Amino acid sequence: MTKYIDEAKAILAANDRGGYTVPTDRLYPFQWNWDSAFVAMGFAAYDIDRAYRELERLAEGQWADGMIPHIVFHQPSDSYFPGPDVWRTNHVIPTSGITQPPVFAMALRKIYETAVATGSVANERTLTLYEAALKWHRWWYRARDPEGTGLVALLHPWESGSDNSPAWDIALARVPTTTETPVVRKDIGHVNPQMRPRDEDYGRFIHLLDTYAACGWDPVEQWQKAEFKIADIQTSAILLKAGEDLHYLAGVFGRGGEADEIATLNERTRQALKAQWRSHLSRFVSRDLLAGEDVAAATQAGFIPLLALDLDEATADAAAAEMRRWCKGMKVVFPTTEPTSASFEAKRYWRGPAWAIINWLLINGLHRNGHAGFAEELRQSTISAIETEGFAEYFDPKSGEGCGGLGFSWTAAAYIALEKADSSAIQ
């Protein structure tokens, strides 16, 4: 509806800080990596120049080795912890020292194709951003898959975007809560503590940060010292989808050698992801590299590979059936933790709530794998939740209540993308 589209655009305008968008005021006062990629796809629906600018501002934080950090601190703020003084990265522009899921290339292809369709092509801007995305893509395989398995590893839960997911409980329990840096939480001053990670989680989060800062943020040393190392299927699936979109752009710009390189990496990850399917669970699983064990926790990550894989009918049907089982009795879908699990918490951040951007990814995955009807159910549920509760960070799947930060940028962007779509794939 026009009313809600206008509200979504107003939120993006209110959260604009000069060519980049903060997720929400006060709680997240800087530019976040995958947030901005989703936001850029929202902007692409009505302002191509602003969509490009969002990615360009994010790319300003790219490191010389190719990593695009998960936070770029363009301007100072005292409403968030940990800030630049805690990260100690010594980058030209203050940034965090870790990364986030590489939605960037997905957004770039979307923006480029929309620009072509509307006659506002910007080849030079696209090429510059393609080169930044490719540099980051290579970093992932070099720094986070040094053994060439095809699955990339996370060295910190924040890199997943799903910070306190039950997927990390066992591995994170092995990480000490002691820190060199005093933990001065500011998030619970903005949001109900019952909706946020617990204090012990933060102790472990900052312990890992201190460890990597002591390594000078050198990827090789971090890999050796890491006390948390998960080959993550959600991040790997997003990387593969990003790789498909980079391969497309390489073709557009006549980069044949790069296209071949990307295709090789894509195939390696494609086969590795397929090998993580567990038929007895009807979902995919991540791998704890330090313990040498599957990550059995039932979270939304188990279905994100649908985004990047063309599954056989039986596997796709099994995954969709399991997803439907999780949706039973829920007012808003899709829950990020299986609702009958002991780990499920309906309002606590990534331990159960439904997120519009996760639904956005799952909708695309369901379309890709022949389940358009179910994809439409997820789309309608997301739209209804937003129109009923507003542009909240996430939603209690049982009650439908909007939770977390309000006036949230990526929820606004998701609404624009999902509302403008019909029963076709959203990307």
N, C-alpha and C positions, 0 to 999 in steps of 0.2 A: 504494500500500500504506500501511496505517495507520502502520507504523513510520517511513516516510520523510516522511509528512505531519507526524507528531509532531516529527521532526528539523527539518523546515522551519520549523515554528512556533517551535521552540526557538531557531533562528538569529535569527528576527525579534525574539524577545523579548530575546535576548542583545545585539542591535544597537540596541535601543530606548534612546534617550537622553532620554526625557521627552516623549513625543508625536511625536517624529520618529525616523527610522531612519537610522543611518549605513550605507553600503554594506558595510563590513567594518571591523573594529577596526584602528587604527593607520595602515593604508595610506590609508584615506579616512575621517577622523574627524569629518566634518561632514555636513550634509544636502545631497545632490545632487538636482537638479531632476527629471530624467526617471527616475532611480532611484526616487525617492519616489513618483512616479506609478505605476510598475509595482508597487512594494511595496503601495501603497494598494489596488490591485486584488487582490493576494494576501490582504490583511487582509479585504477585502469578503466572502471566502468563509466567514469564521467570526467576525468582530468588526467590525460596521458602525461602531460608535462610533470604534474605533481607526482605521478606514479614513478616516473623515471627518477625524479629528484629524491624520493624516499630511499631508493637503492643506492643512489650516488652518495648520499650522506652516510649511509651504512658502510659503504666501501671506503670512506675516508678513514675508517678505523682499521683497515686491513693491515696486517703485519707483513714485514718483508718476506717471511717464509710462506705466506699465503693464507694463514689463518685469519678468518673474520671473527672477532671476539663476540661473546654473547652480550656484552654491554659496551656501548661507546658513550663516554662521559663528555659530551660536547660542552656542557655548562655545569657549573658547580651547583650542588644542592645538599642541604643538611637533613633531608627527610628520608634518606635511604642508607641502610647498612647491608653489606660492606661497600664503602666508597673507594675512590682511587687510592687513598692513603693506605688502605688495607691490601689492595691488590699488588701495589708496588711493581707495576709492569714496565715502567720507564719507556713507554711508547710515545711517539711524537704527539699524538692525541691520547689523553688518558683513556684506558680501556681496562676491562677485566682481562684475565689471563687464560680463560677457557672459551669454548665455543658453544654452539647450539645447532639443532638440526638444520641442514642446508636447504631450506625452502627457497633461498635466493634465486637459483636458476629456474625453478618452477615459475616464480613470479616474473622473471625476466622474459621467458618465452610468452607468458600470458600477455604481458604489456606489449611486447613486440607484435604479436599476432593481432591484438586489438588495434594497435597503431596502424598496421597494414590495412586492416578492414575499414578503418575510418579515414584513411588517406593522410594520416599524420606521421608517416614513417620517420624515424630518427635513427638511421643506420649507424652513424658515428657514435651516438650515445649507447646504442645497443652493443656495438662491438667492444667499446671500452668496458662495459659491464660484463660482457661475455668473458673477456680476458681475466677480469677479477674473479669471476665465478670459476673459471677453469683452474686458475692458480689455487683457489681454495679447495677445489675438487682433488687436485693432486696432493695437497697437504693432507687431506683426510686419509688417503691411501698410504702416504709415506709415514705420517706421524701416528696414525691410529690403527693401522693394519700392517705393521712392519714385516710380518711373516707371510703376507700375501694370502690370507685365508678367504678374503672377499667380504668378511664382516668387519665393520669398524667398531672400535671399542670406545667407551666413555671412561674417563678417569675421574669424573665428578658427577654426582646425580644431577646437578644443575645443567649439565650439558645435554641432558635428555629433553629438557623443557618440562618434564614430569617430575619435579624436584623430589617430592616425598612419596612417590609411588610405592605401593607394597612390593613392587618388583625389586626394590633395592634393600628390603628389610634385612635379609640374611647377610648379604655382602656388607651392608653399612654397619651392621652390628659388630663386625670385626674391626671397625675403624674407631680409634680412641676418641673420647669426647674432650680430651685436654687440648687446649689451644695456647699458642703464644700470643695471639691477638685477643684482647677482651671482646667478648660477644655482647654487643650493645644493640639489641633488636629494636627496630623502629617500625617494622611491619605491623606489629600487634597494637601500635598506637593509632593505626589507620583502619584496621579491620578486626573484627571479633576474633580473639585468639583460638576459638573453637574451629575456625575456618582455615587456620594456618598450620604450618609444620610445628612440631613440638620443640621445646628447648634442646633436648638431647640430639635431635636432628641437626639443629644449628651448630651445636658443638662439633659434630662430626663434619659438617659442611666446612666449617672454618678450619678445623684440623687439616683437612685435605688442602685447602687454600694455602695455609702456612707451609705445608710440605712442598708444594710446587713453587711457591715464591722462593723458598730456600734453594730450589734447583735453578733459580734464575729464569724460570719458565722455559728451560731447554727441553724440547719434546723427547729427546733420547733419554735424558736423565729422569724426566717425569715418568716415562714408561717403565724404567727400572725401579723407581721408588714408589710407584703407585700402590696404595693399600686398597684401592677400589678399581676394578678393571672388568667392565662388562661389555661383551660383544653384543650390542643392542640391535634387535630386529627393527624397532621403530626408526631409529636413526639410519640404519643400513637401508631400509626400504625407501626412506625419503631421499637418501643419497642416490639410490638407483633411479628413482623417478627424476631427480635432478640431472643424473647422467643421461637419461633419455632426452631430456630437454636440451642439455648441452650438445648432445650429438646432433639434434635437429638444427640448432643454431650454427654449429660448425659447418653443416651442409649449406646453410643460407649464405655464409661468408666464404665458402670455398676453401675451408680449412681441412683438406683431405687427410693430412697426417694426424691432426688432432682428432678428427672424427674416428679414425682407426684406433687411436690410443684410447679414446673414451669408450668405444664399442668393446674393446678387450676388457677394460675394467668393469663395464656393465655386465658382461657375461659372467665374469668371475663372481660378482656379487649376486647375480640372478641365481646361479647354481647354489651358492652358499645359503641364500635365503630359503630356497626350496628344501634344502636339507634340514632346515630347522622346523619343518612341519611335524607335528606330533599327532598322529591320527587318533590316538586314544584320548587326546584332549580337544581335538577338533580346532586347534589353533597353532600358531607358531610360537616358539620360545627363544628367549635370549640365552646367552651362555656366560656364566661366571668364569672368567679366565683364570683367576687365582685359585678357585676351588676345583676347577675342571668339571663343573656340573651345570646342568640346565637350570635356568631360572623358571621355576614352576608356577610362581604367582600369577594369578589370572587377572590380567589388566588389558586395557585397550590395545596395548602394543602388539598383542597376539594376532590382531586382525589388520594392522596397518600395512603388512606386506601385500594385501590385495591391491593397494595403490599402484604397485610397481610390477606385479607378476600377472601373467596370463595362466591361470590355473586350469587344470582339467575340470570337467564338470562336477565330478564326484567330490573333489576337494573343495571347490568353490561352494557347492551345496552344503557340505558339512560345516564349513566356516560360517555361512549365513545362518544355518540352523542353530548353531551355538550362539551366535550373536542374538538371534531372536529369543532364545531361552533367557539370556541376560535381560532382555527388555520386558519380560512378563511382569506386570504389576507396576511398572515404572510410569510416572506421569510425564517425565521428560527422558528421552533417550539420546545418546548412548552412555550408560554408566561406565566410568573408567576403571572400575573394579567390579568383579563378578558379585552381584548383590547378596548371595548367600554365603560368601566368604567371610571368615572371621576378621579379615583385614578391612572389610568394607566400612567406610564412614561417609554418610551421605553428604555432609557439608565440608569435610576437611580436604580442601585443595585437590590433590591428585589421588585421593584414596577412595573415590566413588563418584564425585560430581560429574555432570555432563558438561562438555565444553563445545562451543560452536565450531572452533577450528578443528578439533578432532573429528567432529561429525562431517565437516567439509572434506577432510581426507578420506574418511570411511565412505562417504557418498560416492566419491570418485572411484574408490576401489570396488564398490559394489557394482557400479555401472560397468566398469572394465570387465568384471567377471560375471556378467549376465544376470544381475539381480537388481534391475531398474526399479521394480516395484518396491522392494525393501528400501532402496536408496531414497525413493520419494517419501516413504514413511519417516525416515530420519530427517529429511529436508523439512517436511511439514511440522514435525515435532520441534525442531530447532526454531523455526520461524514463529510458531505459536508461543514457545517459551519466552522469546525476546519481546514479542508484542504484548504479552501478559505481564512480564516482570521487568522489562527494560533491558538495557544493554549492560548486563552484569558480566563480571569476569567469567563466571560459570554458574551452574544451576544444580540445586538439590534434585536428583532424579526421582525421588519418592514424593516430595511435596511440590516440586516445581519452583520453589523459592529461588530468586536470584541471590547469589552469594559472592563474597570476595569484593574486589574493587568495583565501583560503579562507573558509568560513562566510559566503558572500556573500548579501546580502539579496535582490537581485532574482532570483538563481537560485532561492532558496527560494520567492519569490513565484510565479515562473514554474512551478515544480514543482507548487505547490498548484493553480494555475489549469489546467495541462495535465493533471495526474493526475485531477482531478475531472471533466474533460471526457470525452465519448465522441467519436464521429466528427463531432459538430456543431461549429460555429465556437466559438472560445474566448472572445472578448472579455471 
